[in-house]
Amino acid sequence: MVRSELLKDRMKELNLKQDYVADKMKMAQSTLNLKINNARAFTIEEMFKLGNVLKLEDDQLREYFFATRLAKRKNSWERKR
């Protein structure tokens, strides 16, 4: 699950519209919208493409795409100790 609000905020920060981002990613705007809103999953390749369009650093990519899952796993692991 992606952190939709972070992606949307970054697009606003860069003054980018979904149709522009979708075009750069070679996908339909409707598909990008579904993926940003967690109705469909991003592939790894799409995550990197979006990261390039949004000029994200590696640590930001993790935060935008993986932080929620990692935090849940960490909390689960700590409870088992």
Residue frames relative to the residue before (quaternion, step in Angstrom):
aa qw qx qy qz dx dy dz
M 1.0000 0.0000 0.0000 0.0000 0.00 0.00 0.00
V 0.3066 -0.7598 0.5461 0.1746 3.56 -0.79 1.02
R 0.4592 -0.6449 0.5289 0.3058 3.53 -1.25 0.40
S 0.3115 -0.8241 0.4526 0.1378 3.50 0.18 1.44
E 0.6779 0.5104 -0.3101 0.4287 3.56 0.81 -0.95
L 0.6274 0.5251 -0.3435 0.4612 3.60 1.02 -0.70
L 0.6545 0.5056 -0.3136 0.4665 3.58 0.95 -0.86
K 0.6727 0.4957 -0.2961 0.4628 3.57 0.88 -0.93
D 0.6478 0.5152 -0.3153 0.4643 3.58 0.98 -0.82
R 0.6516 0.5098 -0.3168 0.4639 3.58 0.99 -0.83
M 0.6336 0.5202 -0.3302 0.4679 3.59 1.00 -0.79
K 0.6423 0.5067 -0.3183 0.4789 3.59 1.01 -0.78
E 0.6315 0.5549 -0.3192 0.4375 3.55 0.98 -0.92
L 0.7412 0.3742 -0.1998 0.5202 3.57 1.03 -0.85
N 0.3991 -0.7413 0.4471 0.3022 3.57 1.35 0.02
L 0.4085 0.7000 -0.4692 0.3508 3.56 0.99 0.95
K 0.2987 -0.7358 0.5841 0.1680 3.55 -1.03 0.85
Q 0.6436 -0.5455 0.3706 0.3884 3.57 -1.18 0.55
D 0.6463 0.5264 -0.3460 0.4307 3.61 0.92 -0.76
Y 0.6308 0.5170 -0.3278 0.4769 3.61 1.07 -0.70
V 0.6675 0.4973 -0.2966 0.4682 3.58 0.88 -0.99
A 0.6463 0.5222 -0.3152 0.4585 3.60 0.93 -0.90
D 0.6407 0.5235 -0.3213 0.4606 3.58 0.96 -0.85
K 0.6607 0.5022 -0.3014 0.4696 3.59 0.94 -0.87
M 0.7087 0.4381 -0.2455 0.4956 3.58 1.14 -0.66
K 0.3880 -0.7416 0.4566 0.3016 3.58 1.33 -0.08
M 0.5774 0.5247 -0.4162 0.4669 3.56 0.86 1.04
A 0.6046 -0.5509 0.4258 0.3868 3.54 -1.25 0.36
Q 0.5822 -0.5862 0.4344 0.3588 3.56 -1.11 0.69
S 0.6404 0.5327 -0.3327 0.4421 3.61 0.97 -0.76
T 0.6358 0.5174 -0.3226 0.4732 3.58 1.07 -0.74
L 0.6406 0.5128 -0.3233 0.4713 3.58 0.93 -0.87
N 0.6376 0.5355 -0.3247 0.4487 3.57 0.93 -0.87
L 0.6533 0.5064 -0.3136 0.4674 3.60 0.93 -0.86
K 0.6774 0.4937 -0.2926 0.4601 3.57 0.96 -0.85
I 0.6477 0.5095 -0.3211 0.4667 3.59 0.95 -0.83
N 0.7442 0.3923 -0.2093 0.4984 3.57 1.06 -0.75
N 0.5297 -0.7001 0.3583 0.3177 3.57 1.29 0.50
A 0.4143 0.6776 -0.5015 0.3432 3.59 1.08 0.63
R 0.7526 0.1186 -0.0826 0.6424 3.56 1.32 -0.43
A 0.4728 -0.6939 0.4735 0.2660 3.55 -1.15 0.63
F 0.4344 -0.6435 0.5640 0.2813 3.53 -1.25 0.60
T 0.3763 -0.6494 0.5944 0.2886 3.57 -1.15 0.56
I 0.6607 -0.4789 0.3807 0.4350 3.57 -1.26 0.25
E 0.6427 0.5273 -0.3222 0.4528 3.58 0.93 -0.88
E 0.6628 0.5001 -0.3017 0.4686 3.59 0.96 -0.84
M 0.6092 0.5499 -0.3514 0.4506 3.58 1.04 -0.71
F 0.6819 0.4740 -0.2875 0.4772 3.57 0.93 -0.90
K 0.6221 0.5284 -0.3450 0.4634 3.59 1.01 -0.74
L 0.6705 0.4869 -0.2986 0.4736 3.57 0.90 -0.93
G 0.6182 0.5489 -0.3319 0.4543 3.56 1.03 -0.76
N 0.6524 0.5018 -0.3104 0.4757 3.57 1.02 -0.78
V 0.6581 0.5048 -0.3157 0.4608 3.59 0.89 -0.90
L 0.7464 0.3899 -0.2080 0.4976 3.58 0.98 -0.88
K 0.3937 -0.7557 0.4459 0.2739 3.58 1.34 0.13
L 0.2726 0.7754 -0.5123 0.2491 3.55 0.89 1.04
E 0.4053 -0.6651 0.5723 0.2567 3.54 -1.15 0.73
D 0.7058 -0.4740 0.3157 0.4212 3.59 -1.25 0.34
D 0.6711 0.4924 -0.3112 0.4587 3.59 0.91 -0.87
Q 0.6271 0.5160 -0.3363 0.4768 3.59 1.11 -0.61
L 0.5989 0.5536 -0.3612 0.4520 3.60 1.04 -0.72
R 0.6517 0.5065 -0.3127 0.4700 3.57 0.90 -0.90
E 0.6651 0.5100 -0.3018 0.4544 3.57 0.89 -0.92
Y 0.7069 0.4730 -0.2645 0.4545 3.59 0.87 -0.94
F 0.8129 0.3050 -0.1267 0.4798 3.59 0.96 -0.86
F 0.8273 0.2682 -0.1071 0.4818 3.61 1.02 -0.63
A 0.4847 0.7203 -0.4260 0.2543 3.61 1.09 -0.47
T 0.6516 0.5279 -0.3308 0.4329 3.60 0.89 -0.86
R 0.6774 0.4895 -0.2945 0.4634 3.57 0.88 -0.91
L 0.6685 0.5002 -0.3085 0.4558 3.57 0.92 -0.89
A 0.6360 0.5242 -0.3336 0.4577 3.58 0.97 -0.78
K 0.6502 0.5089 -0.3182 0.4658 3.59 0.95 -0.82
R 0.6561 0.5032 -0.3119 0.4679 3.58 0.94 -0.86
K 0.6406 0.5240 -0.3283 0.4552 3.57 0.94 -0.88
N 0.6698 0.4919 -0.3035 0.4661 3.60 0.86 -0.90
S 0.6377 0.5230 -0.3180 0.4677 3.57 1.00 -0.81
W 0.6616 0.5092 -0.2957 0.4643 3.57 0.95 -0.93
E 0.6670 0.5092 -0.3081 0.4481 3.59 0.92 -0.86
R 0.6307 0.5327 -0.3381 0.4518 3.61 1.07 -0.65
K 0.6566 0.5294 -0.3030 0.4436 3.59 1.13 -0.65
R 0.5682 0.6314 -0.3744 0.3720 3.57 1.18 -0.38
